[in-house]
């Protein structure tokens, strides 16, 4: 493995970071690896964006990207992930298996009671 790829990470996105959606610009310098369906997560409709919970599903569509450390830091800020203060985070980051290898997935850190669940397919605006 080359040094350049050793510092890069994979991220699987399921909401506004997907291609054609409002926050995809955050991934403009990243490498699109392809799509996958993750059965380890269920999406919840939070209004303007979805949140994933670690719950079994029939398969949630994700896009997987290779990102550099700078991009991962930008994504952390966008998602409200604070590594050294997880209790203050809006989302947590968890590595899940994809067909491209392990990838970070942002998991919603708050209650989803009464919110509409998406247990198959994907989220759309």
DSSP file (Angstrom, degrees, kcal/mol; ACC not computed):
  #  RESIDUE AA STRUCTURE BP1 BP2  ACC     N-H-->O    O-->H-N    N-H-->O    O-->H-N    TCO  KAPPA ALPHA  PHI   PSI    X-CA   Y-CA   Z-CA
    1    1 A X              0   0    0      0, 0.0     2,-0.1     0, 0.0     5,-0.0   0.000 360.0 360.0 360.0 134.3    0.0    0.0    0.0
    2    2 A X     >  -     0   0    0      1,-0.1     4,-1.5     4,-0.0     3,-0.2  -0.364 360.0-115.0 -76.1 159.4    1.4    3.4   -0.9
    3    3 A X  H  > S+     0   0    0      1,-0.2     4,-1.1     2,-0.2    -1,-0.1   0.872 113.5  60.1 -60.0 -38.1    1.8    6.1    1.7
    4    4 A X  H  4 S+     0   0    0      1,-0.2     3,-0.4     2,-0.2     4,-0.3   0.899 110.1  39.7 -61.0 -42.1   -0.8    8.3    0.0
    5    5 A X  H >4 S+     0   0    0     -3,-0.2     3,-0.8     1,-0.2    -1,-0.2   0.745 103.3  70.7 -80.6 -21.4   -3.6    5.7    0.4
    6    6 A X  H 3< S+     0   0    0     -4,-1.5    -1,-0.2     1,-0.2    -2,-0.2   0.831 101.9  44.0 -64.1 -31.1   -2.5    4.7    3.9
    7    7 A X  T 3< S+     0   0    0     -4,-1.1    -1,-0.2    -3,-0.4     2,-0.2   0.526  98.1  93.4 -91.8  -5.7   -3.7    8.0    5.3
    8    8 A X    <   -     0   0    0     -3,-0.8     2,-0.3    -4,-0.3    60,-0.2  -0.554  58.6-158.0 -88.9 154.6   -7.0    8.0    3.4
    9    9 A X  E     -A   67   0A   0     58,-2.4    58,-3.4    -2,-0.2     2,-0.4  -0.824  15.0-121.1-124.3 161.9  -10.2    6.7    4.8
   10   10 A X  E     -A   66   0A   0     92,-0.3    94,-3.0    -2,-0.3     2,-0.4  -0.864  24.5-168.7-103.1 143.6  -13.4    5.4    3.3
   11   11 A X  E     -Ab  65 104A   0     54,-2.5    54,-2.7    -2,-0.4     2,-0.6  -0.998  10.8-152.8-130.9 134.3  -16.8    7.1    4.1
   12   12 A X  E     -A   64   0A   0     92,-2.9    94,-0.5    -2,-0.4     2,-0.3  -0.945  18.3-165.4-107.1 122.1  -20.2    5.7    3.3
   13   13 A X  E     +A   63   0A   0     50,-2.9    50,-2.2    -2,-0.6    92,-0.0  -0.828  20.7 173.1-113.2 148.4  -22.8    8.5    2.9
   14   14 A X        +     0   0    0     -2,-0.3   109,-0.7    48,-0.2    -1,-0.1   0.398  63.7  31.4-131.7  -2.4  -26.6    8.1    2.8
   15   15 A X  S >  S-     0   0    0    107,-0.1     3,-2.2    35,-0.1     6,-0.1   0.029 116.6 -13.3-129.7-127.1  -28.1   11.6    2.8
   16   16 A X  T 3  S+     0   0    0      1,-0.3     7,-1.9    34,-0.1     8,-0.4   0.536 121.6  67.3 -68.3  -6.3  -27.3   15.1    1.6
   17   17 A X  T 3  S+     0   0    0      6,-0.2    -1,-0.3     5,-0.1    10,-0.1   0.554  78.6 107.0 -86.9  -8.2  -23.7   14.2    0.9
   18   18 A X  S X  S-     0   0    0     -3,-2.2     3,-2.1     1,-0.2     6,-0.3  -0.265  89.0 -76.6 -68.7 158.7  -24.8   11.8   -2.0
   19   19 A X  T 3  S+     0   0    0      1,-0.3    -1,-0.2     5,-0.1     3,-0.1  -0.264 119.0  18.6 -56.5 135.3  -24.2   12.8   -5.6
   20   20 A X  T 3  S+     0   0    0      1,-0.3    -1,-0.3    -3,-0.1     2,-0.2   0.385 102.5 109.2  85.2  -3.7  -26.6   15.4   -6.8
   21   21 A X  S X  S-     0   0    0     -3,-2.1     3,-2.0    -6,-0.1    -1,-0.3  -0.675  83.8 -95.9-108.1 164.8  -27.7   16.5   -3.3
   22   22 A X  T 3  S+     0   0    0      1,-0.3     3,-0.4    -2,-0.2    -5,-0.1   0.729 116.8  40.2 -54.5 -35.9  -26.9   19.8   -1.5
   23   23 A X  T >  S+     0   0    0     -7,-1.9     3,-1.8     1,-0.2    -1,-0.3   0.316  79.3 105.3 -98.7  10.8  -23.8   18.8    0.5
   24   24 A X  G X   +     0   0    0     -3,-2.0     3,-2.4    -8,-0.4    -1,-0.2   0.773  63.8  78.0 -61.7 -23.8  -22.1   16.7   -2.1
   25   25 A X  G >  S+     0   0    0     -3,-0.4     3,-1.6     1,-0.3    -1,-0.3   0.769  79.6  69.6 -55.7 -26.4  -19.6   19.5   -2.6
   26   26 A X  G <  S+     0   0    0     -3,-1.8    -1,-0.3     1,-0.3     3,-0.3   0.755 102.6  45.1 -62.3 -22.3  -17.8   18.5    0.6
   27   27 A X  G X  S+     0   0    0     -3,-2.4     3,-2.1    -4,-0.3    -1,-0.3   0.205  76.5 114.7-105.2  13.8  -16.7   15.3   -1.4
   28   28 A X  T <  S+     0   0    0     -3,-1.6    -1,-0.2     1,-0.3    -2,-0.1   0.771  82.1  42.7 -60.1 -27.8  -15.6   17.1   -4.6
   29   29 A X  T 3  S+     0   0    0     -3,-0.3    -1,-0.3    -4,-0.2     2,-0.2   0.262  99.7  98.4-100.2  11.7  -12.0   16.1   -4.1
   30   30 A X  S <  S-     0   0    0     -3,-2.1     2,-0.6    37,-0.1    37,-0.2  -0.528  76.6-112.2 -98.8 164.7  -12.8   12.6   -3.0
   31   31 A X  E     -C   66   0A   0     35,-2.1    35,-2.6    -2,-0.2     2,-0.5  -0.868  23.4-138.5-101.5 120.4  -12.8    9.4   -5.1
   32   32 A X  E     +C   65   0A   0     -2,-0.6    33,-0.2    33,-0.2     3,-0.1  -0.666  21.8 179.2 -77.5 120.8  -16.2    7.7   -5.7
   33   33 A X  E     -     0   0A   0     31,-3.0     2,-0.3    -2,-0.5    32,-0.2   0.769  46.7 -97.1 -93.0 -30.5  -15.8    4.0   -5.3
   34   34 A X  E     -C   64   0A   0     30,-1.2    30,-3.1     2,-0.0    -1,-0.4  -0.916  43.3 -57.7 142.8-169.0  -19.4    3.0   -5.9
   35   35 A X  E     +C   63   0A   0     -2,-0.3     2,-0.3    28,-0.2    28,-0.2  -0.685  40.5 175.0-110.0 162.2  -22.6    2.1   -4.2
   36   36 A X  E     -C   62   0A   0     26,-1.9    26,-2.7    -2,-0.2     2,-0.5  -0.949  28.5-122.9-153.1 168.1  -23.6   -0.5   -1.7
   37   37 A X  E     -C   61   0A   0     -2,-0.3     2,-0.5    24,-0.2    24,-0.2  -0.987  23.6-156.1-120.1 120.2  -26.6   -1.5    0.4
   38   38 A X  E     -C   60   0A   0     22,-2.6    22,-2.3    -2,-0.5     3,-0.4  -0.854  14.2-175.4-101.2 124.4  -26.0   -1.6    4.2
   39   39 A X  S    S+     0   0    0     -2,-0.5    18,-2.0    20,-0.2    -1,-0.1   0.416  76.8  73.3 -95.0   0.8  -28.3   -3.9    6.2
   40   40 A X  S    S+     0   0    0     16,-0.2     2,-0.3    20,-0.1    15,-0.3   0.569  93.7  59.2 -89.2  -9.7  -26.8   -2.7    9.6
   41   41 A X        -     0   0    0     -3,-0.4     2,-0.4    13,-0.2    18,-0.3  -0.890  57.7-162.1-124.2 152.2  -28.4    0.7    9.5
   42   42 A X  E     -D   53   0A   0     11,-2.0    11,-2.6    -2,-0.3     2,-0.3  -0.983  22.4-135.0-122.9 138.8  -31.9    2.2    9.4
   43   43 A X  E     -DE  52 118A   0     75,-2.3    75,-3.3    -2,-0.4     2,-0.4  -0.682  11.5-157.7 -94.2 149.8  -32.5    5.8    8.3
   44   44 A X  E     -DE  51 117A   0      7,-2.4     7,-2.2    -2,-0.3     2,-0.8  -0.993  22.7-122.0-125.1 135.4  -34.8    8.2   10.1
   45   45 A X  E     +D   50   0A   0     71,-2.5    71,-0.4    -2,-0.4     5,-0.2  -0.661  29.5 177.3 -80.2 110.0  -36.3   11.2    8.4
   46   46 A X        -     0   0    0      3,-1.7     2,-0.7    -2,-0.8    -1,-0.2   0.310  52.6-102.7 -94.9   7.2  -35.1   14.3   10.4
   47   47 A X  S    S+     0   0    0      1,-0.1    -1,-0.1     2,-0.1     3,-0.1  -0.831 107.9  25.0 112.4 -94.9  -36.7   16.7    8.0
   48   48 A X  S    S+     0   0    0     -2,-0.7     2,-0.3     1,-0.1    -1,-0.1   0.558 135.5  12.0 -83.8  -7.7  -34.1   18.3    5.8
   49   49 A X  S    S-     0   0    0    -34,-0.1    -3,-1.7    -5,-0.0     2,-0.2  -0.976  78.3-111.1-160.0 161.0  -31.7   15.4    6.2
   50   50 A X  E     -D   45   0A   0     -2,-0.3     2,-0.4    -5,-0.2    -5,-0.2  -0.548  16.5-149.7 -96.7 165.3  -31.7   11.8    7.5
   51   51 A X  E     -D   44   0A   0     -7,-2.2    -7,-2.4    -2,-0.2     2,-0.3  -0.999  13.0-140.6-130.5 136.1  -30.0   10.2   10.4
   52   52 A X  E     -Df  43 107A   0     54,-0.5    56,-2.7    -2,-0.4     2,-0.3  -0.740  12.8-165.5 -95.6 143.1  -28.9    6.6   10.5
   53   53 A X  E     -D   42   0A   0    -11,-2.6   -11,-2.0    -2,-0.3     2,-2.0  -0.931  35.8-106.2-120.7 151.0  -29.2    4.4   13.6
   54   54 A X  S    S+     0   0    0     -2,-0.3     2,-0.3   -13,-0.2   -13,-0.2  -0.558  75.5 126.0 -78.3  82.7  -27.4    1.1   14.1
   55   55 A X        -     0   0    0     -2,-2.0    -2,-0.1   -15,-0.3     0, 0.0  -0.994  66.6 -97.1-141.7 141.2  -30.5   -1.1   13.5
   56   56 A X        +     0   0    0     -2,-0.3     2,-0.3     2,-0.1   -16,-0.2  -0.259  48.7 169.4 -60.8 143.9  -31.1   -3.9   11.0
   57   57 A X        -     0   0    0    -18,-2.0    63,-0.2   -15,-0.1     3,-0.1  -0.861  50.4-102.4-143.7 177.2  -32.8   -3.1    7.7
   58   58 A X  S    S-     0   0    0     61,-2.9    62,-0.2    -2,-0.3   -19,-0.1   0.426  92.8 -57.3 -83.8   0.1  -33.6   -4.6    4.4
   59   59 A X  E     -g  120   0A   0     60,-0.5    62,-2.4   -18,-0.3     2,-0.5   0.254  47.7-143.3 123.3 114.6  -30.7   -2.5    2.9
   60   60 A X  E     -gC 121  38A   0    -22,-2.3   -22,-2.6    60,-0.2     2,-0.3  -0.893  26.7-120.9-104.4 129.3  -30.0    1.2    2.8
   61   61 A X  E     + C   0  37A   0     60,-3.0     2,-0.3    -2,-0.5    62,-0.3  -0.517  39.0 173.8 -71.4 127.0  -28.4    2.7   -0.3
   62   62 A X  E     - C   0  36A   0    -26,-2.7   -26,-1.9    -2,-0.3     2,-0.4  -0.923  27.9-137.4-129.3 157.5  -25.0    4.3    0.4
   63   63 A X  E     -AC  13  35A   0    -50,-2.2   -50,-2.9    -2,-0.3     2,-0.5  -0.961  21.9-147.3-111.2 134.3  -22.3    5.9   -1.8
   64   64 A X  E     +AC  12  34A   0    -30,-3.1   -31,-3.0    -2,-0.4   -30,-1.2  -0.884  19.2 178.1-110.1 132.5  -18.8    5.0   -0.7
   65   65 A X  E     -AC  11  32A   0    -54,-2.7   -54,-2.5    -2,-0.5     2,-0.5  -0.925  29.9-129.2-128.5 150.8  -15.9    7.5   -1.2
   66   66 A X  E     -AC  10  31A   0    -35,-2.6   -35,-2.1    -2,-0.3     2,-0.3  -0.910  37.9-172.9 -94.4 127.6  -12.2    7.5   -0.4
   67   67 A X  E     -A    9   0A   0    -58,-3.4   -58,-2.4    -2,-0.5     2,-0.1  -0.898  21.4-125.2-125.1 152.0  -11.5   10.8    1.5
   68   68 A X     >  -     0   0    0     -2,-0.3     4,-2.3   -60,-0.2     5,-0.2  -0.448  38.3-100.9 -84.5 165.8   -8.3   12.5    2.6
   69   69 A X  H  > S+     0   0    0      1,-0.2     4,-2.1     2,-0.2     5,-0.1   0.849 122.1  54.9 -57.7 -35.9   -7.9   13.6    6.3
   70   70 A X  H  > S+     0   0    0      2,-0.2     4,-1.9     1,-0.2    -1,-0.2   0.932 109.8  46.2 -64.4 -44.6   -8.8   17.2    5.5
   71   71 A X  H  > S+     0   0    0      1,-0.2     4,-2.6     2,-0.2    -2,-0.2   0.904 109.8  53.9 -64.5 -41.1  -12.1   16.1    3.9
   72   72 A X  H  X S+     0   0    0     -4,-2.3     4,-2.4     1,-0.2    -1,-0.2   0.899 108.0  51.0 -60.4 -39.7  -12.8   13.8    6.8
   73   73 A X  H  X S+     0   0    0     -4,-2.1     4,-2.0     2,-0.2    -1,-0.2   0.889 109.6  49.9 -62.9 -39.8  -12.3   16.7    9.2
   74   74 A X  H  X S+     0   0    0     -4,-1.9     4,-2.5     2,-0.2    -2,-0.2   0.907 110.6  49.8 -65.0 -41.3  -14.7   18.9    7.2
   75   75 A X  H  X S+     0   0    0     -4,-2.6     4,-2.8     1,-0.2    -2,-0.2   0.908 107.6  54.3 -63.7 -41.4  -17.3   16.1    7.2
   76   76 A X  H  X>S+     0   0    0     -4,-2.4     5,-2.9     1,-0.2     4,-0.6   0.917 110.5  46.3 -57.6 -43.7  -16.9   15.8   11.0
   77   77 A X  H ><5S+     0   0    0     -4,-2.0     3,-0.9     3,-0.2    -2,-0.2   0.926 112.6  49.7 -65.6 -44.3  -17.6   19.5   11.4
   78   78 A X  H 3<5S+     0   0    0     -4,-2.5    -2,-0.2     1,-0.2    -1,-0.2   0.910 115.4  43.8 -58.9 -42.9  -20.6   19.3    9.0
   79   79 A X  H 3<5S-     0   0    0     -4,-2.8    12,-0.5    -5,-0.2    -1,-0.2   0.459 111.5-118.7 -85.7  -1.2  -22.0   16.3   10.9
   80   80 A X  T <<5 +     0   0    0     -3,-0.9    10,-2.4    -4,-0.6     2,-0.6   0.840  55.6 160.2  68.4  32.5  -21.3   17.8   14.4
   81   81 A X      < -     0   0    0     -5,-2.9     2,-0.6     8,-0.2    -1,-0.2  -0.799  19.6-174.7 -92.0 121.6  -19.0   15.0   15.3
   82   82 A X    >   -     0   0    0     -2,-0.6     3,-1.6     9,-0.3     6,-0.2  -0.907   8.2-163.5-118.4 100.7  -16.7   15.9   18.2
   83   83 A X  T 3  S+     0   0    0     -2,-0.6     3,-0.5     1,-0.3    -1,-0.2   0.850  89.0  41.4 -55.7 -41.7  -14.2   13.0   18.7
   84   84 A X  T 3  S+     0   0    0      1,-0.2    -1,-0.3     2,-0.1     3,-0.1   0.455 122.5  40.6 -90.5   1.3  -13.1   14.1   22.2
   85   85 A X    X   +     0   0    0     -3,-1.6     3,-2.2     1,-0.1     4,-0.4  -0.440  63.6 163.1-140.8  64.3  -16.6   15.0   23.4
   86   86 A X  G >  S+     0   0    0     -3,-0.5     3,-1.2     1,-0.3    -4,-0.1   0.794  72.9  64.8 -58.2 -28.8  -18.9   12.3   22.0
   87   87 A X  G 3  S+     0   0    0      1,-0.3    -1,-0.3    -3,-0.1    -3,-0.0   0.724 104.8  46.3 -67.4 -19.0  -21.7   13.3   24.4
   88   88 A X  G <  S+     0   0    0     -3,-2.2    -1,-0.3    -6,-0.2    -2,-0.2   0.449  91.2 113.2 -97.7  -2.9  -21.9   16.7   22.7
   89   89 A X    <   -     0   0    0     -3,-1.2    -8,-0.2    -4,-0.4    -9,-0.1  -0.400  56.3-155.2 -75.9 145.8  -21.9   15.2   19.2
   90   90 A X  S    S+     0   0    0    -10,-2.4    19,-2.3     1,-0.3     2,-0.3   0.841  88.8  16.3 -80.6 -40.6  -24.8   15.4   16.8
   91   91 A X  E    S-H  108   0A   0    -12,-0.5    -9,-0.3   -11,-0.3     2,-0.3  -0.936  73.3-144.2-127.0 152.7  -23.6   12.3   15.0
   92   92 A X  E     -H  107   0A   0     15,-3.2    15,-3.2    -2,-0.3     2,-0.5  -0.762  19.9-125.1-106.1 162.4  -21.1    9.7   16.0
   93   93 A X  E     +H  106   0A   0     -2,-0.3     2,-0.4    13,-0.2    13,-0.2  -0.936  30.6 174.9-112.1 132.0  -18.7    8.0   13.5
   94   94 A X  E     -H  105   0A   0     11,-2.3    11,-2.3    -2,-0.5     2,-0.5  -0.999  29.1-125.7-137.2 136.9  -18.7    4.2   13.3
   95   95 A X  E     +H  104   0A   0     -2,-0.4     2,-0.3     9,-0.2     9,-0.2  -0.717  33.7 177.2 -83.5 128.1  -16.8    1.9   10.9
   96   96 A X  E     -H  103   0A   0      7,-2.8     7,-2.5    -2,-0.5     2,-0.2  -0.944  33.5-101.2-127.3 151.1  -19.0   -0.6    9.1
   97   97 A X  E     +H  102   0A   0     -2,-0.3     2,-0.3     5,-0.2     5,-0.2  -0.518  42.1 172.4 -73.6 136.2  -18.2   -3.1    6.4
   98   98 A X  E >   -H  101   0A   0      3,-1.0     3,-1.8    -2,-0.2   -62,-0.1  -0.805  51.5 -97.2-127.8 173.6  -19.0   -2.3    2.8
   99   99 A X  T 3  S+     0   0    0      1,-0.3     3,-0.1    -2,-0.3    -2,-0.1   0.596 127.1  52.9 -70.0  -6.8  -18.1   -4.1   -0.4
  100  100 A X  T 3  S-     0   0    0      1,-0.5    -1,-0.3   -66,-0.1     2,-0.2   0.304 125.3 -92.0-104.1   5.1  -15.1   -1.7   -0.7
  101  101 A X  E <  S- H   0  98A   0     -3,-1.8    -3,-1.0     2,-0.1    -1,-0.5  -0.581  74.6 -18.3 109.3-176.7  -13.9   -2.5    2.8
  102  102 A X  E     - H   0  97A   0     -5,-0.2     2,-0.3    -2,-0.2   -92,-0.3  -0.375  67.2-178.1 -65.0 138.9  -14.5   -0.8    6.2
  103  103 A X  E     - H   0  96A   0     -7,-2.5    -7,-2.8   -94,-0.1   -92,-0.3  -0.992  30.0-108.5-140.7 146.1  -16.0    2.7    5.9
  104  104 A X  E     -bH  11  95A   0    -94,-3.0   -92,-2.9    -2,-0.3     2,-0.4  -0.529  33.4-171.2 -70.4 138.0  -16.9    5.4    8.3
  105  105 A X  E     - H   0  94A   0    -11,-2.3   -11,-2.3    -2,-0.2     2,-0.6  -0.999  23.2-126.4-129.6 134.6  -20.7    5.9    8.6
  106  106 A X  E     - H   0  93A   0    -94,-0.5   -54,-0.5    -2,-0.4     2,-0.5  -0.724  26.2-160.3 -83.9 121.7  -22.2    8.8   10.6
  107  107 A X  E     -fH  52  92A   0    -15,-3.2   -15,-3.2    -2,-0.6   -54,-0.2  -0.895  23.4-113.5-107.7 126.8  -24.7    7.5   13.1
  108  108 A X  E     - H   0  91A   0    -56,-2.7   -17,-0.2    -2,-0.5   -54,-0.2  -0.357  22.3-154.9 -62.2 132.8  -27.3    9.8   14.6
  109  109 A X        +     0   0    0    -19,-2.3     2,-0.2    -2,-0.1   -18,-0.1   0.321  62.6  70.3 -96.4   6.8  -26.6   10.4   18.3
  110  110 A X  S    S-     0   0    0    -20,-0.3    -2,-0.0     1,-0.1   -20,-0.0  -0.703  90.4 -73.7-124.5 172.8  -30.1   11.3   19.5
  111  111 A X        -     0   0    0     -2,-0.2    -1,-0.1     1,-0.1    -2,-0.1  -0.297  28.9-167.7 -65.7 147.0  -33.5    9.7   20.0
  112  112 A X    >   +     0   0    0      3,-0.1     3,-2.2    -4,-0.1    -1,-0.1   0.146  30.9 149.3-121.0  15.7  -35.6    8.9   17.0
  113  113 A X  T 3  S+     0   0    0      1,-0.3     3,-0.1     3,-0.0    -2,-0.0  -0.248  74.6   6.8 -53.1 135.1  -38.9    8.1   18.7
  114  114 A X  T 3  S+     0   0    0      1,-0.2     2,-0.3     3,-0.0    -1,-0.3   0.412  99.0 126.7  72.9  -1.3  -41.9    9.0   16.5
  115  115 A X  S <  S-     0   0    0     -3,-2.2    -1,-0.2     1,-0.1     2,-0.2  -0.655  70.6-100.9 -87.9 146.1  -39.7    9.8   13.5
  116  116 A X        -     0   0    0    -71,-0.4   -71,-2.5    -2,-0.3     2,-0.3  -0.445  39.1-142.0 -66.1 131.9  -40.5    8.1   10.2
  117  117 A X  E     -E   44   0A   0    -73,-0.2     2,-0.5    -2,-0.2   -73,-0.2  -0.710   9.5-155.5 -96.0 145.9  -38.1    5.1    9.5
  118  118 A X  E     +E   43   0A   0    -75,-3.3   -75,-2.3    -2,-0.3     3,-0.1  -0.962  19.5 168.9-117.9 108.6  -36.7    4.2    6.2
  119  119 A X        +     0   0    0     -2,-0.5   -61,-2.9     1,-0.2   -60,-0.5   0.423  64.3  30.0-105.2  -1.1  -35.8    0.5    6.3
  120  120 A X  E    S+g   59   0A   0    -62,-0.2     2,-0.4   -63,-0.2   -60,-0.2  -0.969 109.0   4.3-156.2 143.3  -35.1   -0.1    2.6
  121  121 A X  E    S-g   60   0A   0    -62,-2.4   -60,-3.0    -2,-0.3     2,-0.3  -0.689  90.2 -63.4  89.0-136.2  -33.8    2.0   -0.2
  122  122 A X        -     0   0    0     -2,-0.4     2,-0.4   -62,-0.2    -2,-0.1  -0.851  39.5 -92.3-146.7 179.9  -32.6    5.5    0.4
  123  123 A X        -     0   0    0   -109,-0.7     2,-0.3    -2,-0.3   -73,-0.0  -0.780  36.2-174.9 -98.6 141.0  -33.5    9.0    1.5
  124  124 A X              0   0    0     -2,-0.4  -108,-0.1   -75,-0.0  -103,-0.0  -0.978 360.0 360.0-136.2 154.0  -34.5   11.7   -1.0
  125  125 A X              0   0    0     -2,-0.3    -2,-0.0  -110,-0.1    -1,-0.0   0.487 360.0 360.0 -72.1 360.0  -35.2   15.3   -0.6
